[in-house]
C-alpha cells in the first residue's frame, strides 16, 4: 500500500509540475503578444468587425508569435464571437462554443490579466489547455496550447500503477518467504519448547530447519535430552528409595503380624500392634501413590467398551454403595472410547471413591458418557458436600488434600493419566455436589 501511495503521489507531483510549466509558458506568450499590439488597432475593434487592414495587422502579430504548440490563436469579444483567427477557415463572427465552459473565469478577468483552463481532450483525442488574456473591455486573446506531454504523464501514471501492483506482488511473495523461512520455524520452535515445558520430553524436534533456527533447535533438543536424563535419574532414585523403604516395611509388617498372632493366642491386648500395622499400610499406600504419580505407566490406548467398564466399576463398589444407601446410575450415549483401559479404570474408580466419601446417606452418583462439540465426555456427578470453590485448581496439586486421611495424590494422578491419554480432567462444584469431566477429542473407530 505504501508503494501504491508513493506511486500516486509521484504521478500527481509530476502532473502538477508539468501543468504549472505549461501555464507559465502560456503566460509568457500572452505578455509577448500583448506588448506588440498597438492600442489604436484595439480601439478600432470596438467599432465592430475588424477591417481588412486591422485584421491583417493582428494576423501578422499572431502568426509571428505562433509556435508549434499553439494549435489555435485568436481574438474574441465578450459575446465569445471570433474577431480574428489564425485559421483562415474560421470566419469573424463565429461563436466559439468551447469558451462557454470557462465563461465565468473569462468575464471575471481584469485588463492585462490571464487565466488558464483545466486540460481537456480535443476532437483529435489529444490533450490541450485554453489560455485567456484580457486586452481591453471588449477583446480577449485566446491560445489553445498543446499539452501533448500530458499523455506521456498519463502513461507514466500507468507505470506507477504497475509499480504499485508489482510492489504488492513482491510484498506477498516476501511475506510468504518470511513466513516459510522465519515465522513458521519460530512457531515450530515455540511449540517444541512449549511441549518440553509441559513435560512432554518425547515430542519430536522440528525438521527441515536451517541456519540459526537449526542451531536453536539443536540447543533445545540437547536441553530436552538432558532433561530426559535427569528425569530418568530422578525416577530411578525414587524407585530405589521406595524399594529400600518397602523392604524394611515388609519385614516390620511381617513381624508385627506374627507378634499380633502371639498376643491373640495369649489373650493379650493387640491395640498397639494394630496401630503399627495400620501406619505401615498407610505408608505403603503413600509410596505406591507417589510412584504412580512420579512415573505413571505409559498409555497403551485401545477401544474400550464403556458399558462393560461402568458395570464392572459398579459391581466393585456395590458394598460401599449399600452401606450409605447411595443410588448409582450410568448412561452410555457413546459406546466406545479410545483410551488406556487401566488408566481410565483407575481414574473412574478414584473419582467414584471420592464421590462416595463426600456423599451423604441416600445420595446419588451418576456416571455418564456423551458427545459434545466433537469431543468425548465422561461425567461423574454426585450430590454430596461439594468442594470449596476457594480451592480452585489446587485440588490437582500433589499432596493437596482436605481429608484427615489421604495421600493428596489421587486427583493429581488422575490428571496426569488423562494427560498421558491426550485428555483433560476438569471439575465444577457447589454446595449441592461435584461434577468431574474427562474430555477428549473424538476420533473414528477403525
C-alpha positions as CSV (number, residue, x, y, z in Angstrom):
1,X,0.0,0.0,0.0
2,X,2.9,2.3,0.7
3,X,4.3,1.6,-2.8
4,X,0.9,2.5,-4.4
5,X,0.5,5.6,-2.3
6,X,4.1,6.7,-3.2
7,X,3.4,6.0,-6.9
8,X,0.2,8.0,-6.8
9,X,1.8,11.0,-5.1
10,X,4.7,10.9,-7.6
11,X,2.3,10.9,-10.5
12,X,0.3,13.9,-9.1
13,X,3.5,15.8,-8.4
14,X,4.8,15.3,-11.9
15,X,1.4,16.2,-13.4
16,X,1.1,19.4,-11.4
17,X,4.7,20.3,-12.2
18,X,4.1,19.9,-16.0
19,X,0.8,21.9,-15.9
20,X,2.4,24.7,-13.9
21,X,5.2,24.8,-16.5
22,X,2.6,24.9,-19.3
23,X,0.7,27.7,-17.6
24,X,3.9,29.7,-17.3
25,X,4.6,29.1,-20.9
26,X,1.1,30.4,-21.9
27,X,1.5,33.4,-19.7
28,X,4.8,34.3,-21.3
29,X,3.2,34.0,-24.8
30,X,0.4,36.4,-23.7
31,X,2.9,39.0,-22.4
32,X,4.9,38.9,-25.6
33,X,1.9,39.2,-27.8
34,X,0.3,42.0,-25.7
35,X,3.4,44.1,-25.9
36,X,3.3,44.0,-29.7
37,X,-0.3,45.1,-30.1
38,X,-0.9,48.8,-30.8
39,X,-3.8,50.2,-28.7
40,X,-5.1,52.1,-31.8
41,X,-6.0,48.9,-33.5
42,X,-7.6,47.6,-30.3
43,X,-9.8,50.7,-30.2
44,X,-10.7,50.1,-33.8
45,X,-12.1,46.7,-32.8
46,X,-14.6,48.4,-30.5
47,X,-16.3,49.8,-33.7
48,X,-17.3,46.3,-34.9
49,X,-15.8,43.6,-37.1
50,X,-12.1,44.4,-37.9
51,X,-11.3,46.0,-41.3
52,X,-9.1,44.2,-43.7
53,X,-6.1,46.3,-42.6
54,X,-6.6,45.7,-38.9
55,X,-7.3,42.0,-39.4
56,X,-4.1,41.7,-41.3
57,X,-2.3,43.6,-38.6
58,X,-3.5,41.2,-35.9
59,X,-2.8,38.1,-38.1
60,X,0.7,39.2,-38.6
61,X,1.3,39.5,-34.9
62,X,-0.4,36.2,-34.0
63,X,1.4,34.3,-36.7
64,X,4.7,35.8,-35.8
65,X,4.2,34.5,-32.2
66,X,2.7,31.2,-33.1
67,X,4.7,28.2,-32.0
68,X,4.3,24.5,-32.9
69,X,2.5,24.0,-29.6
70,X,-0.1,26.8,-30.3
71,X,-2.7,24.9,-32.3
72,X,-5.0,28.0,-32.2
73,X,-4.5,31.7,-31.7
74,X,-7.4,34.1,-32.0
75,X,-9.2,37.2,-30.6
76,X,-12.8,37.2,-29.4
77,X,-15.2,39.6,-27.9
78,X,-17.4,39.4,-24.7
79,X,-20.1,37.6,-26.6
80,X,-17.5,34.9,-27.4
81,X,-17.5,35.5,-31.1
82,X,-14.3,35.3,-33.1
83,X,-12.8,38.6,-34.2
84,X,-9.5,37.4,-35.7
85,X,-8.4,33.8,-36.1
86,X,-5.1,32.4,-37.5
87,X,-7.1,29.6,-39.1
88,X,-8.4,31.1,-42.3
89,X,-11.3,28.6,-42.3
90,X,-12.7,30.2,-39.2
91,X,-14.6,33.4,-40.1
92,X,-15.1,36.5,-38.0
93,X,-18.4,36.5,-36.1
94,X,-18.3,32.7,-35.5
95,X,-19.3,31.7,-31.9
96,X,-16.6,29.6,-30.2
97,X,-18.8,27.4,-28.0
98,X,-15.8,25.8,-26.4
99,X,-15.2,29.0,-24.5
100,X,-18.6,28.9,-22.8
101,X,-17.3,26.3,-20.3
102,X,-15.0,28.9,-18.9
103,X,-17.4,31.8,-19.3
104,X,-17.2,32.9,-15.7
105,X,-13.4,32.8,-15.5
106,X,-13.1,34.8,-18.7
107,X,-15.6,37.5,-17.8
108,X,-14.1,37.9,-14.3
109,X,-10.6,38.8,-15.7
110,X,-9.3,42.3,-15.4
111,X,-7.5,44.0,-18.2
112,X,-4.0,42.6,-18.7
113,X,-4.8,39.6,-16.6
114,X,-4.6,36.0,-17.8
115,X,-6.0,32.6,-16.7
116,X,-6.0,29.0,-17.9
117,X,-8.5,26.2,-18.1
118,X,-8.1,22.6,-17.0
119,X,-6.6,20.2,-19.5
120,X,-9.0,18.7,-21.9
121,X,-9.1,16.3,-24.9
122,X,-9.9,17.8,-28.3
123,X,-11.8,16.1,-31.1
124,X,-8.5,14.6,-32.3
125,X,-8.2,12.8,-28.8
126,X,-5.1,14.9,-28.0
127,X,-4.6,17.0,-24.8
128,X,-5.0,20.8,-24.9
129,X,-5.3,23.7,-22.5
130,X,-7.1,27.0,-23.0
131,X,-5.3,30.3,-22.1
132,X,-7.2,33.6,-21.9
133,X,-5.8,37.2,-21.7
134,X,-8.0,40.3,-21.4
135,X,-6.6,43.0,-23.8
136,X,-9.4,45.6,-23.1
137,X,-13.1,45.7,-22.0
138,X,-14.3,44.0,-25.2
139,X,-11.4,42.0,-26.5
140,X,-9.7,38.9,-25.2
141,X,-6.7,36.9,-26.6
142,X,-7.0,33.2,-26.6
143,X,-4.4,30.5,-27.0
144,X,-5.2,26.8,-27.3
145,X,-1.9,25.3,-26.1
146,X,-1.0,21.8,-26.9
147,X,-0.5,19.6,-23.8
148,X,0.8,16.6,-25.6
149,X,3.3,15.7,-22.8
150,X,0.3,15.2,-20.5
151,X,-0.4,12.0,-22.4
152,X,3.1,10.8,-21.5
153,X,2.4,11.8,-17.9
154,X,-0.7,9.7,-18.0
155,X,1.3,6.8,-19.4
156,X,3.7,7.4,-16.6
157,X,0.7,7.1,-14.2
158,X,0.1,3.6,-15.6
159,X,3.7,2.8,-15.0
160,X,3.3,3.9,-11.4
161,X,0.2,1.6,-11.0
162,X,2.2,-1.3,-12.5
163,X,4.9,-0.5,-9.9
164,X,2.3,-0.5,-7.1
165,X,0.8,-3.8,-8.2
166,X,4.3,-5.2,-8.7
167,X,5.1,-4.0,-5.2
168,X,2.1,-5.7,-3.8
169,X,3.1,-9.0,-5.5
170,X,6.6,-8.7,-4.3
171,X,5.3,-7.9,-0.8
172,X,3.1,-11.0,-0.8
173,X,6.0,-13.1,-2.1
174,X,8.3,-11.7,0.6
175,X,5.7,-12.3,3.3
176,X,5.3,-15.9,2.2
177,X,9.1,-16.2,2.1
178,X,9.3,-14.7,5.6
179,X,6.5,-16.9,6.9
180,X,8.2,-20.1,5.4
181,X,11.7,-19.3,6.5
182,X,11.3,-17.2,9.7
183,X,7.8,-17.2,11.2
184,X,7.0,-20.8,10.6
185,X,10.3,-22.1,12.0
186,X,9.8,-19.9,15.0
187,X,6.3,-21.2,15.6
188,X,7.6,-24.7,15.4
189,X,10.4,-23.9,17.9
190,X,7.8,-22.3,20.2
191,X,5.6,-25.3,20.0
192,X,8.6,-27.6,20.7
193,X,9.8,-25.6,23.7
194,X,6.2,-25.4,25.0
195,X,5.8,-29.2,24.9
196,X,9.1,-29.6,26.7
197,X,7.9,-27.2,29.3
198,X,4.7,-29.3,29.7
199,X,7.0,-32.3,30.4
200,X,6.4,-34.0,27.1
201,X,10.0,-35.0,26.5
202,X,9.1,-37.4,23.7
203,X,7.8,-34.6,21.4
204,X,9.9,-34.6,18.2
205,X,12.1,-31.7,17.3
206,X,11.2,-29.6,14.2
207,X,12.7,-30.9,10.9
208,X,13.9,-29.0,7.9
209,X,15.3,-26.0,9.8
210,X,18.3,-24.1,8.5
211,X,20.9,-21.5,9.8
212,X,20.3,-20.0,13.2
213,X,17.0,-21.8,13.6
214,X,18.7,-25.1,13.2
215,X,21.3,-24.1,15.9
216,X,18.5,-23.1,18.2
217,X,16.6,-26.3,17.5
218,X,19.7,-28.4,18.4
219,X,20.1,-26.4,21.6
220,X,16.5,-27.1,22.6
221,X,16.9,-30.8,21.6
222,X,20.0,-31.0,23.8
223,X,18.1,-29.4,26.6
224,X,15.3,-31.9,26.2
225,X,17.8,-34.8,26.2
226,X,19.4,-33.5,29.4
227,X,16.0,-33.1,31.0
228,X,15.1,-36.6,29.9
229,X,18.2,-38.0,31.5
230,X,17.6,-36.0,34.7
231,X,14.0,-37.2,34.8
232,X,15.1,-40.8,34.4
233,X,17.7,-40.4,37.1
234,X,15.1,-38.9,39.5
235,X,12.7,-41.8,38.7
236,X,15.4,-44.3,39.3
237,X,16.4,-42.7,42.6
238,X,12.8,-42.5,43.7
239,X,12.2,-46.2,42.7
240,X,15.4,-47.2,44.6
241,X,14.2,-45.2,47.7
242,X,10.8,-46.8,47.5
243,X,12.4,-50.2,47.2
244,X,14.7,-49.6,50.2
245,X,11.8,-48.3,52.3
246,X,9.4,-51.1,51.2
247,X,11.8,-53.9,52.2
248,X,12.1,-53.0,55.9
249,X,8.4,-52.1,56.0
250,X,7.6,-55.6,54.7
251,X,9.8,-57.1,57.4
252,X,8.2,-54.8,60.1
253,X,4.7,-55.7,58.9
254,X,5.5,-59.5,59.0
255,X,7.0,-59.3,62.5
256,X,4.0,-57.2,63.7
257,X,1.6,-59.7,62.3
258,X,3.4,-62.6,64.0
259,X,3.5,-60.7,67.3
260,X,-0.2,-60.0,67.0
261,X,-0.9,-63.7,66.5
262,X,1.1,-64.5,69.6
263,X,-0.7,-61.8,71.6
264,X,-4.1,-63.2,70.4
265,X,-3.1,-66.8,71.5
266,X,-2.2,-65.5,75.0
267,X,-5.3,-63.2,75.1
268,X,-3.2,-60.1,75.3
269,X,-4.2,-56.6,74.0
270,X,-3.0,-56.1,70.4
271,X,-4.2,-52.5,70.0
272,X,-0.7,-51.1,69.6
273,X,0.2,-53.8,67.1
274,X,-2.9,-52.9,65.1
275,X,-1.9,-49.3,65.0
276,X,1.6,-50.2,63.9
277,X,0.2,-52.3,61.0
278,X,-2.3,-49.6,60.1
279,X,0.5,-47.0,59.9
280,X,2.7,-49.4,57.8
281,X,-0.2,-50.0,55.4
282,X,-0.7,-46.2,55.1
283,X,3.0,-45.7,54.4
284,X,3.0,-48.4,51.8
285,X,-0.1,-46.8,50.1
286,X,1.7,-43.4,50.1
287,X,4.8,-44.9,48.5
288,X,2.7,-46.6,45.8
289,X,0.7,-43.4,45.1
290,X,3.9,-41.4,44.9
291,X,5.5,-43.8,42.5
292,X,2.3,-43.8,40.3
293,X,2.4,-40.0,40.2
294,X,6.2,-39.6,39.5
295,X,6.4,-42.4,37.0
296,X,3.0,-43.3,35.6
297,X,2.8,-46.2,33.1
298,X,2.9,-45.1,29.5
299,X,-0.6,-45.1,27.9
300,X,-1.4,-48.1,25.8
301,X,-4.6,-46.9,24.2
302,X,-7.3,-49.1,22.7
303,X,-11.0,-49.1,22.1
304,X,-12.9,-49.7,25.4
305,X,-16.5,-50.9,25.9
306,X,-17.8,-48.2,28.3
307,X,-20.9,-50.2,29.2
308,X,-18.9,-53.1,30.4
309,X,-16.4,-50.9,32.2
310,X,-19.2,-49.0,34.0
311,X,-20.9,-52.2,35.0
312,X,-17.6,-53.6,36.4
313,X,-16.9,-50.5,38.4
314,X,-20.4,-50.5,39.9
315,X,-20.0,-54.2,41.0
316,X,-16.7,-53.2,42.7
317,X,-18.4,-50.5,44.8
318,X,-21.6,-52.3,45.5
319,X,-20.9,-52.9,49.2
320,X,-19.8,-49.3,49.7
321,X,-22.9,-48.0,47.9
322,X,-25.3,-50.2,50.0
323,X,-23.6,-49.1,53.2
324,X,-24.6,-45.5,52.6
325,X,-27.7,-46.3,50.5
326,X,-26.3,-44.4,47.5
327,X,-28.1,-44.8,44.2
328,X,-25.6,-45.4,41.3
329,X,-26.6,-44.8,37.7
330,X,-24.8,-44.8,34.5
331,X,-25.7,-43.7,31.0
332,X,-23.6,-44.5,28.0
333,X,-24.6,-42.4,25.0
334,X,-21.3,-43.3,23.4
335,X,-20.4,-47.0,23.4
336,X,-16.7,-47.0,22.9
337,X,-13.8,-44.6,23.7
338,X,-10.1,-44.8,22.7
339,X,-8.2,-44.8,26.0
340,X,-5.8,-46.9,28.1
341,X,-8.2,-49.3,29.8
342,X,-6.2,-49.5,33.1
343,X,-5.7,-45.7,33.2
344,X,-9.4,-45.0,32.6
345,X,-10.4,-47.6,35.2
346,X,-8.1,-46.1,37.7
347,X,-9.4,-42.5,37.0
348,X,-13.1,-43.5,37.3
349,X,-12.5,-45.6,40.5
350,X,-10.7,-42.7,42.1
351,X,-13.4,-40.2,41.2
352,X,-16.2,-42.5,42.3
353,X,-14.4,-43.3,45.6
354,X,-14.3,-39.5,46.3
355,X,-17.9,-39.2,45.4
356,X,-18.9,-42.0,47.8
357,X,-16.8,-40.4,50.6
358,X,-18.4,-37.0,50.0
359,X,-21.9,-38.2,49.6
360,X,-24.5,-38.2,52.3
361,X,-26.7,-41.2,53.1
362,X,-29.3,-41.8,50.4
363,X,-27.2,-39.8,48.0
364,X,-26.9,-40.2,44.2
365,X,-24.0,-40.8,41.9
366,X,-24.3,-40.5,38.1
367,X,-21.7,-41.7,35.5
368,X,-22.5,-40.6,32.0
369,X,-20.8,-40.6,28.6
370,X,-21.8,-38.4,25.7
371,X,-20.6,-36.3,22.7
372,X,-20.1,-32.5,23.0
373,X,-18.5,-30.3,20.4
374,X,-17.0,-33.3,18.6
375,X,-15.4,-34.4,21.9
376,X,-15.9,-37.4,24.1
377,X,-17.1,-36.6,27.6
378,X,-17.3,-38.9,30.6
379,X,-19.1,-37.2,33.5
380,X,-19.0,-38.3,37.2
381,X,-21.6,-36.4,39.2
382,X,-22.6,-36.6,42.9
383,X,-24.9,-34.6,45.2
384,X,-22.5,-34.6,48.1
385,X,-21.0,-31.8,50.1
386,X,-19.1,-30.4,47.2
387,X,-15.6,-28.9,47.0
388,X,-14.8,-25.4,48.4
389,X,-14.6,-23.1,45.3
390,X,-11.7,-21.3,47.0
391,X,-9.5,-24.3,46.4
392,X,-9.9,-24.0,42.7
393,X,-7.4,-26.0,40.6
394,X,-5.3,-26.7,43.7
395,X,-7.2,-29.9,44.2
396,X,-5.0,-31.3,41.4
397,X,-1.8,-30.3,43.1
398,X,0.3,-33.1,44.5
399,X,-0.2,-33.7,48.3
400,X,-3.1,-31.3,48.5
401,X,-6.0,-32.8,50.4
402,X,-8.8,-31.8,52.7
403,X,-9.3,-35.3,54.1
404,X,-8.0,-36.4,57.5
405,X,-6.6,-39.5,55.9
406,X,-5.3,-39.5,52.4
407,X,-2.1,-39.0,50.4
408,X,-3.3,-36.0,48.4
409,X,-2.1,-37.7,45.2
410,X,-5.3,-39.3,43.9
411,X,-6.6,-36.4,41.8
412,X,-3.0,-35.5,40.8
413,X,-2.5,-39.0,39.4
414,X,-5.9,-38.8,37.6
415,X,-4.9,-35.5,36.0
416,X,-1.6,-37.0,34.9
417,X,-3.1,-40.2,33.5
418,X,-5.6,-38.1,31.5
419,X,-2.7,-36.1,30.1
420,X,-0.9,-39.4,29.1
421,X,-4.0,-40.2,27.0
422,X,-4.3,-36.7,25.4
423,X,-7.4,-36.0,27.6
424,X,-8.4,-33.3,30.0
425,X,-9.8,-33.5,33.5
426,X,-11.9,-30.6,34.8
427,X,-14.4,-30.0,37.6
428,X,-17.1,-27.7,38.9
429,X,-18.7,-27.8,42.3
430,X,-21.1,-26.1,44.6
431,X,-22.7,-26.9,47.9
432,X,-25.0,-29.5,46.3
433,X,-22.4,-31.7,44.7
434,X,-19.4,-32.0,42.4
435,X,-19.1,-32.8,38.7
436,X,-15.8,-34.1,37.1
437,X,-15.5,-34.3,33.4
438,X,-13.0,-36.4,31.4
439,X,-12.8,-34.7,27.9
440,X,-11.0,-36.0,24.9
441,X,-11.1,-35.2,21.1
442,X,-13.3,-37.8,19.4
443,X,-11.9,-40.0,16.6
444,X,-13.4,-42.6,14.3
445,X,-13.1,-46.2,15.2
446,X,-11.2,-48.3,12.5
